[in-house]
Amino acid sequence: MVEESLIDQLVDSMEHEVGPHLAARLVAKAWVDPEFCRRLVDEGAAAVDPALLGRWSHGARLVALQNTDTVHNAVVCTLCSCYPAELLGPSPPWYKSAPYRSRMVIDPRGVLAEFGTIIAQEIEVRVWDSNSEARYLVIPQRPAGTDGWSEEDLTTLVTRNAMIGVERARAPSSLAGSDS
């Protein structure tokens, strides 16, 4: 029989030490601090305060990819399901699926469109193959209309799917009725 305190400890760990809220904080910080963004892209995990990084497994490199007006990045693991769970929480079932893993390489624009993410033809789509040595984090473009927003408010616009690159960050209008 498992002790209740161990279950409470696991739940607390999943809520506070693992999950997309950690990476969303990194993205929001990158949006408001260009120097941090540069370091995150150039240095990966070494640029991040360990308190923000949570339980990052140091066996794999963290590679941050920044979406821009000319480049859209997306992540896949073609061999298995390598995924930065420490930062994004448990991987979604579709990420592990054979159709996603194969089609993202062959037809990334088509797969992105299935997620509702239409990428203009003049924008380069780069697909990154995660593996045991490197885990990828996409820094989505900051949504328009968020000038003056705090890091905390910006984190509400960052989703796990945006940090995989299959969706964009939420628009401020998606939070209608919230306090942001």
MIMISE-484659 format. One record per residue (C-alpha): x, y, z; residue number from 0; residue in three letters. Coordinates in steps of 0.001 Angstrom, whole numbers, plus 524288, in hexadecimal, padded with zeros to 5 digits. Each point is the difference from the previous one (the first is absolute). Layout:
N
{xx X	yy Y	zz Z	num NUM	residu ala}
...
This chain:
180
{xx 80000	yy 80000	zz 80000	num 0	residu met}
{xx 804F2	yy 80D88	zz 7FC67	num 1	residu val}
{xx 8006E	yy 809FC	zz 80ACE	num 2	residu glu}
{xx 7F737	yy 80BCB	zz 7FE15	num 3	residu glu}
{xx 80B4F	yy 8092E	zz 802E2	num 4	residu ser}
{xx 80792	yy 7FA6F	zz 7F462	num 5	residu leu}
{xx 7F48C	yy 80288	zz 7F701	num 6	residu ile}
{xx 7FEC5	yy 80DDA	zz 8054F	num 7	residu asp}
{xx 80E8B	yy 801F5	zz 7FDB7	num 8	residu gln}
{xx 7FEDC	yy 7FB3A	zz 7F1E6	num 9	residu leu}
{xx 7F444	yy 808AF	zz 7FD30	num 10	residu val}
{xx 806DC	yy 80BC5	zz 805FD	num 11	residu asp}
{xx 80C16	yy 7FD31	zz 7F7DA	num 12	residu ser}
{xx 7F809	yy 7FF04	zz 7F372	num 13	residu met}
{xx 7F916	yy 80CD0	zz 80315	num 14	residu glu}
{xx 80BDF	yy 807F7	zz 803E1	num 15	residu his}
{xx 80C71	yy 7F9B0	zz 7FABB	num 16	residu glu}
{xx 7FBB7	yy 7FA8C	zz 7F2C6	num 17	residu val}
{xx 7F70C	yy 804E5	zz 7F577	num 18	residu gly}
{xx 7FD39	yy 80A15	zz 7F592	num 19	residu pro}
{xx 7FEAF	yy 80B08	zz 809D4	num 20	residu his}
{xx 80ED2	yy 7FF72	zz 801D7	num 21	residu leu}
{xx 80302	yy 80166	zz 7F196	num 22	residu ala}
{xx 7F552	yy 80A47	zz 7FE7D	num 23	residu ala}
{xx 8075D	yy 80832	zz 809FC	num 24	residu arg}
{xx 80C69	yy 7FEA1	zz 7F7E0	num 25	residu leu}
{xx 7F8D5	yy 8042F	zz 7F3AE	num 26	residu val}
{xx 7F9BA	yy 80BB1	zz 806B5	num 27	residu ala}
{xx 80D46	yy 80421	zz 8055D	num 28	residu lys}
{xx 805CC	yy 7FEA7	zz 7F256	num 29	residu ala}
{xx 7F525	yy 8089C	zz 7FA9C	num 30	residu trp}
{xx 802AA	yy 80B1B	zz 80984	num 31	residu val}
{xx 80EC6	yy 7FEAB	zz 80134	num 32	residu asp}
{xx 8071F	yy 7FF8A	zz 7F2D5	num 33	residu pro}
{xx 80D20	yy 7FD39	zz 80697	num 34	residu glu}
{xx 7FA49	yy 7F42A	zz 80714	num 35	residu phe}
{xx 7F9DB	yy 7FB7A	zz 7F339	num 36	residu cys}
{xx 80D2B	yy 800D0	zz 7F91E	num 37	residu arg}
{xx 806A2	yy 7F85D	zz 80AF4	num 38	residu arg}
{xx 7F528	yy 7F5C9	zz 80028	num 39	residu leu}
{xx 8017A	yy 7FDDB	zz 7F158	num 40	residu val}
{xx 80EE9	yy 80025	zz 8009B	num 41	residu asp}
{xx 8023C	yy 7F899	zz 80CB6	num 42	residu glu}
{xx 7F3BC	yy 7F815	zz 802DA	num 43	residu gly}
{xx 7FEDB	yy 7FB66	zz 80E11	num 44	residu ala}
{xx 80C77	yy 80710	zz 80407	num 45	residu ala}
{xx 7F8D5	yy 80CFB	zz 7FE2B	num 46	residu ala}
{xx 7F528	yy 7FC75	zz 80956	num 47	residu val}
{xx 7FF34	yy 8020C	zz 80EA0	num 48	residu asp}
{xx 7FF6B	yy 7F22A	zz 805A7	num 49	residu pro}
{xx 7F3EF	yy 803F6	zz 807CE	num 50	residu ala}
{xx 7F8D3	yy 80283	zz 7F32F	num 51	residu leu}
{xx 804F9	yy 7F3A9	zz 7F99A	num 52	residu leu}
{xx 7F9C7	yy 7F660	zz 8093E	num 53	residu gly}
{xx 80499	yy 7F209	zz 7FE9B	num 54	residu arg}
{xx 80728	yy 80150	zz 7F323	num 55	residu trp}
{xx 80733	yy 7F377	zz 7FCD4	num 56	residu ser}
{xx 80DC4	yy 80427	zz 7FD61	num 57	residu his}
{xx 8027D	yy 7F447	zz 7F74D	num 58	residu gly}
{xx 7F990	yy 80705	zz 7F492	num 59	residu ala}
{xx 802F7	yy 80D7E	zz 7FAAC	num 60	residu arg}
{xx 7F516	yy 80A01	zz 80029	num 61	residu leu}
{xx 7FF29	yy 806A8	zz 7F2CD	num 62	residu val}
{xx 7F73C	yy 80BFC	zz 7FF30	num 63	residu ala}
{xx 7FACD	yy 8037E	zz 7F291	num 64	residu leu}
{xx 7FA34	yy 80D5C	zz 7FD84	num 65	residu gln}
{xx 7F4CA	yy 801C2	zz 7F67E	num 66	residu asn}
{xx 80114	yy 80C7E	zz 7F807	num 67	residu thr}
{xx 7F930	yy 806DB	zz 7F4C7	num 68	residu asp}
{xx 807F2	yy 7F79B	zz 7F68E	num 69	residu thr}
{xx 801AB	yy 7F2EB	zz 80720	num 70	residu val}
{xx 7F66E	yy 7F700	zz 806E9	num 71	residu his}
{xx 805D8	yy 7F4CF	zz 807FC	num 72	residu asn}
{xx 7F948	yy 7F355	zz 803A8	num 73	residu ala}
{xx 804D5	yy 7F41B	zz 80777	num 74	residu val}
{xx 7FE58	yy 7F17C	zz 7FDF4	num 75	residu val}
{xx 806FD	yy 7F3AE	zz 8043E	num 76	residu cys}
{xx 80033	yy 7F6F5	zz 7F44D	num 77	residu thr}
{xx 805B4	yy 7F431	zz 80702	num 78	residu leu}
{xx 7F869	yy 7FF9D	zz 80CA9	num 79	residu cys}
{xx 7FA5A	yy 80AF3	zz 8081F	num 80	residu ser}
{xx 80B62	yy 807ED	zz 80573	num 81	residu cys}
{xx 7F9BF	yy 80BB3	zz 80652	num 82	residu tyr}
{xx 803B0	yy 80A0F	zz 80A73	num 83	residu pro}
{xx 7F65D	yy 7FAC5	zz 80A15	num 84	residu ala}
{xx 806DC	yy 80734	zz 80B01	num 85	residu glu}
{xx 7FC33	yy 80CDB	zz 7F984	num 86	residu leu}
{xx 7F38D	yy 7FCA7	zz 7F8BE	num 87	residu leu}
{xx 7F9FA	yy 7F56B	zz 80872	num 88	residu gly}
{xx 7FB9B	yy 7F2F4	zz 7FA84	num 89	residu pro}
{xx 80068	yy 7FF5B	zz 7F136	num 90	residu ser}
{xx 7F2F7	yy 80056	zz 7F907	num 91	residu pro}
{xx 7FB88	yy 7F324	zz 7F9DD	num 92	residu pro}
{xx 800AB	yy 8058B	zz 7F242	num 93	residu trp}
{xx 80E82	yy 80351	zz 801C6	num 94	residu tyr}
{xx 802ED	yy 7F186	zz 801B9	num 95	residu lys}
{xx 7F767	yy 7FB96	zz 7F4B7	num 96	residu ser}
{xx 80640	yy 7FA4C	zz 7F3D5	num 97	residu ala}
{xx 7F7F1	yy 808B7	zz 7F6EA	num 98	residu pro}
{xx 804D5	yy 80C74	zz 8069E	num 99	residu tyr}
{xx 80DFD	yy 7FB1A	zz 800BD	num 100	residu arg}
{xx 800A2	yy 7FCA8	zz 7F18F	num 101	residu ser}
{xx 7F729	yy 80A4A	zz 7FA15	num 102	residu arg}
{xx 80635	yy 80B73	zz 80726	num 103	residu met}
{xx 80C86	yy 7FD60	zz 7F87D	num 104	residu val}
{xx 7F96D	yy 7FD83	zz 7F2E5	num 105	residu ile}
{xx 7F52D	yy 80A4E	zz 8005D	num 106	residu asp}
{xx 8022B	yy 80980	zz 80B3B	num 107	residu pro}
{xx 7F6FB	yy 80A7C	zz 7FA75	num 108	residu arg}
{xx 7F522	yy 7F60E	zz 7FE9C	num 109	residu gly}
{xx 801A9	yy 7FB27	zz 80DF4	num 110	residu val}
{xx 800A2	yy 80DE4	zz 80541	num 111	residu leu}
{xx 7F38F	yy 8034C	zz 7F884	num 112	residu ala}
{xx 7F935	yy 7F4A6	zz 806DA	num 113	residu glu}
{xx 8033B	yy 806F0	zz 80CC8	num 114	residu phe}
{xx 7FA3D	yy 80C8D	zz 7FA61	num 115	residu gly}
{xx 80D5B	yy 805F1	zz 7FD88	num 116	residu thr}
{xx 800C5	yy 8050F	zz 7F21E	num 117	residu ile}
{xx 80DC1	yy 8040B	zz 7FC4A	num 118	residu ile}
{xx 8018D	yy 80912	zz 7F45E	num 119	residu ala}
{xx 8081B	yy 7FA7E	zz 7F4D0	num 120	residu gln}
{xx 80A58	yy 80A9C	zz 80189	num 121	residu glu}
{xx 802BE	yy 7FB7E	zz 80DEC	num 122	residu ile}
{xx 80A02	yy 7F526	zz 80148	num 123	residu glu}
{xx 7FB71	yy 7F46B	zz 80823	num 124	residu val}
{xx 80AF3	yy 7F912	zz 8074A	num 125	residu arg}
{xx 7FD51	yy 7F2D5	zz 8062C	num 126	residu val}
{xx 8092B	yy 7FBD1	zz 80ADB	num 127	residu trp}
{xx 801AC	yy 7F1B1	zz 80380	num 128	residu asp}
{xx 800F9	yy 7FE80	zz 80EB6	num 129	residu ser}
{xx 808B9	yy 7F530	zz 80509	num 130	residu asn}
{xx 806B7	yy 7FADB	zz 80C20	num 131	residu ser}
{xx 80A80	yy 80A77	zz 7FEFD	num 132	residu glu}
{xx 7F7B0	yy 80C14	zz 7FD2C	num 133	residu ala}
{xx 7F292	yy 80479	zz 80439	num 134	residu arg}
{xx 7F9C8	yy 80B8B	zz 7F927	num 135	residu tyr}
{xx 7F7E0	yy 80B53	zz 8050A	num 136	residu leu}
{xx 7F979	yy 808FA	zz 7F630	num 137	residu val}
{xx 7FEFD	yy 80E41	zz 803DD	num 138	residu ile}
{xx 7F3A8	yy 803E5	zz 7F8BA	num 139	residu pro}
{xx 7FE70	yy 80DC8	zz 7FAFF	num 140	residu gln}
{xx 7FA9C	yy 8097A	zz 809DE	num 141	residu arg}
{xx 7F1E2	yy 80327	zz 7FCA8	num 142	residu pro}
{xx 7FCA6	yy 80DB2	zz 7FB86	num 143	residu ala}
{xx 7F929	yy 80879	zz 809E2	num 144	residu gly}
{xx 80805	yy 7FB8E	zz 80BA9	num 145	residu thr}
{xx 808DF	yy 80BCB	zz 80199	num 146	residu asp}
{xx 800AE	yy 80389	zz 80E51	num 147	residu gly}
{xx 7FB7C	yy 7F29A	zz 8048F	num 148	residu trp}
{xx 80748	yy 7FA35	zz 80B8E	num 149	residu ser}
{xx 8074A	yy 7F325	zz 7FEF0	num 150	residu glu}
{xx 7F590	yy 7F9CE	zz 8086E	num 151	residu glu}
{xx 7F51D	yy 8048C	zz 7F6F1	num 152	residu asp}
{xx 8079B	yy 7FBCB	zz 7F3F3	num 153	residu leu}
{xx 8015E	yy 7F21D	zz 80540	num 154	residu thr}
{xx 7F137	yy 7FE79	zz 7FE6C	num 155	residu thr}
{xx 801D8	yy 80106	zz 7F141	num 156	residu leu}
{xx 80A3D	yy 7F546	zz 7FF0B	num 157	residu val}
{xx 7FB2C	yy 7F21A	zz 7FDDF	num 158	residu thr}
{xx 806F3	yy 7F309	zz 7FF79	num 159	residu arg}
{xx 7FC5A	yy 7FEB3	zz 7F199	num 160	residu asn}
{xx 805D8	yy 80D65	zz 7FD07	num 161	residu ala}
{xx 80CBB	yy 7FBA9	zz 80669	num 162	residu met}
{xx 80017	yy 7F3D9	zz 7F760	num 163	residu ile}
{xx 7FD5E	yy 808DF	zz 7F46E	num 164	residu gly}
{xx 7F347	yy 7FA3C	zz 7FB12	num 165	residu val}
{xx 7F82F	yy 80BED	zz 80439	num 166	residu glu}
{xx 80270	yy 80E63	zz 8023D	num 167	residu arg}
{xx 7FF5C	yy 80684	zz 80D3E	num 168	residu ala}
{xx 7F23B	yy 803EC	zz 803C9	num 169	residu arg}
{xx 7FB13	yy 80D3F	zz 7FBDC	num 170	residu ala}
{xx 7FC52	yy 8094D	zz 80B07	num 171	residu pro}
{xx 7F1EF	yy 7FF6D	zz 7FB1B	num 172	residu ser}
{xx 7FFBB	yy 7F17B	zz 80355	num 173	residu ser}
{xx 8000C	yy 803DE	zz 80E4C	num 174	residu leu}
{xx 7F34E	yy 807A9	zz 7FF1B	num 175	residu ala}
{xx 7F9D0	yy 800C7	zz 80D46	num 176	residu gly}
{xx 80CC7	yy 7FE03	zz 80751	num 177	residu ser}
{xx 8075E	yy 80A2D	zz 807DA	num 178	residu asp}
{xx 80B5F	yy 80139	zz 7F643	num 179	residu ser}
